[in-house]
Amino acid sequence: MEIIENFNYSCNNTKNNEVQEILNKSVEKVHKPSSESSSTIALNLNISEITDSLFLCSATSVHTSTLQALGVTCVINAAVELPDTPLPKTTTTYFRVNIQDSSTENIKDYFDIASDLIHE
């Protein structure tokens, strides 16, 4: 598992991609979640399918077998109070966003690296 804890990321090295645009866009409307894939329905978990290859879930849904069944190869953890995800080191990239759930935190600092990891 590739663990990315600290990074020195220059804005000049960023990639332009769909995920980066989504993260940087200011959303004013509430959108309906995308329809669940047959995989998430069959597993009956609290996992939201954002796009065909991007999922959002809580820590209670993070199980190695579930993530493998969905084909997850990269985990971005934004919950500093939780331990690292126990996933196979050879097949999973893991990135921890070390910020508190607070309006004073600047999450935008993590958008470029997170979107690049998602896009890979």
N, C-alpha and C positions, 0 to 999 in steps of 0.2 A: 504494500500500500504506500503510495506516495503521499506524504503528509506535508502540507504547506502551512507552516506556522507564522513565520515572519516573512515579509516580502518588501522589496524595494522596487516599486513598479512605477515606471515613468508614463505619463499620459501620452508621450510621443510614440510609445511602442504599442498602443492599443489597437485592437482590431475593430472594424466596424462590422457589426453583425446584428441580426434580428434581436437576440437576447439583450445586447447592450442597449439597443434602442428602447426596448420594453422597460428595462431597468431605469433608464434615464428620463423616460417620459413621465410627465406629471399627469396622473389619472384623476379625473374629476367625477367620473360616473362610476357607479357600481355595476360591474359586469357579472353576468351569470357564469358560473363555472362551466368549463367545457364538459361535454358528455363523457362519462366514465368509459374506459376501455373495457373489453370483456375480461381482461386480466384483473383489473381492480375490482370489478363486480364479483368475479369468481372468488377472489381472495377475501371479499367482504371486509375491507379495511378502510380506515379514514385517510385515504390517499387521493389527492386531487390531481387529475391529469391536466396540466397547463397547456402543453403541446404534445405532439406525438412522442416526444422523447424527453419531456421535462415534467417532473412530478413534485408536488409539495405535500409534506406530511408532518405529523407531530412525532415526537420521540416514541410514543407508545406504538406507533406503526412500524418502527424501524427494527426489522428482524432480518437477519442474513438471508434466510430462505425467501422471504418476500421480495427483497431488493434484487436477488438473483433471478427470481421468476419474472420480474418486470424488466430485467436487462439493465439495471442501474450500474454504471461504471464510475460515476463521480458523485460524491456526497459533499454538499456545502452545508455546514452546521453553523447556525447563527444563534445557538443557545449556549452561552458560556457556562451555564450552571450544570450542563450535562457532560458525561464522559464522551470520549471519542467513540465513534461507531465501530462495532466489531465486525469488520468486513475483510474478505480475503486480501492480503497485501499485494498479491500478484495481479489482481484484476480491477482494483478500485483506487481512484484518486480521491483523497480526502482533504478538505480545506475547512479550517475553523475560522469563522469571523468572530474575532474577540471584541465584541461590543455588548454593552448592556441594553436591555429593552427600555430605552429612555428617549424622550424627545430631544435631549441635548446631545445625543450621540450622532456622529456624522457618518451614516451608513454609505453615503455616496463614495467615500474613499475606497470602498470595496467593490463597487459596481464593475469596474473595468476588468479586474482579475477574475471575478466570479463569472462574468459573461464570457470571457475568453475560455475559462475552464468548461463551461457548459457547452460552448460552441465546438470544442475539440472532438 
